[in-house]
């Protein structure tokens, strides 16, 4: 009986500590919609497909310019800039 209680406490401790270790992954999520509200053109609190495509299309056009295409490096830089935009 005593061994079972010790093993139960040990198992719960491991589960609790495991949960504490994985929790910081959620800290990377944006804290609220303000960071990406620029995409929400109709200001209804949701990003709809048309709004997303319109915003991303305009960003592509700005980056591509007259050449009409983007390099991998330009696309990667754009994603990095967007990631900075949503950091808390």
N, C-alpha and C positions, 0 to 999 in steps of 0.2 A: 504494500500500500504506500509506504514511504517512497519507494523507488518510483512508483507511478506518478506520485505528486511532484517529485524532483524532475522527472522527465517532462511532465506537463508544463512546469514553470520554465524549463529550459527551452521547450518548443515555442511557447508563447513569447519568450524573450527574443528568440531568433526571428520570429515572425514580426515582432514589433520593430526591432532594429532594422530588419530588411525593409520594412515600410518607410522608416525614417530615412534610409539611405536613398530610396528611389523617389522620394517626395520632391527634392530640388529640381527634377526634370520639369515640373510644372511651373517653376519660377520663370522659365524662358518664354512663356506665353504672354501675349500682350495683356495689360491690365484692363483695357477697355477699348471701345470702338473709336475713340477720338483720333487715334493715330492713322486709321485708314478711312476716316470719314470723307476724305477728299474724293474717294472713288464713288461714294454714295451720292450720285448727282440729284436724285429726287428726294433725298433726305428722309427716307422712310425707315432708316435704321438697319437696312439689309443691303447686301451687295448682290445684285441680280446679274445674270449672265450678260445681258446687254451692257450694263454699266461697267462690268469687269472688262469685257472685250473692247469697249470704247476707250476706257482708260489705258489699257495695255497697248491698243493700237496707236493711240496718240503718243505714248512713250516710245514705241518702236519707231514711229515716224520722226520724232525728235532725234533719236539716236542714229537712225539710218541716214537721215538727210537726203541729199540729192543722189547719193550712190544707190539707194533703194534696198540695201541689205545691212545686216548687222554681223559683225564677227563674233566668235565665241567669247572673246575677251570683253566685248561691249555688252553682250547679254549677261555675262557673269557679273560685270560691274553694276549693271542695272539691278540684278537680284540682290547684290550686297547693299546697294543704296536703299532698296525697299526694306530689307531686313533692319537697317538702321532706323528707318521711318517708324517701324512698329516696336522697337525696343522700349521697354518701360523706363 
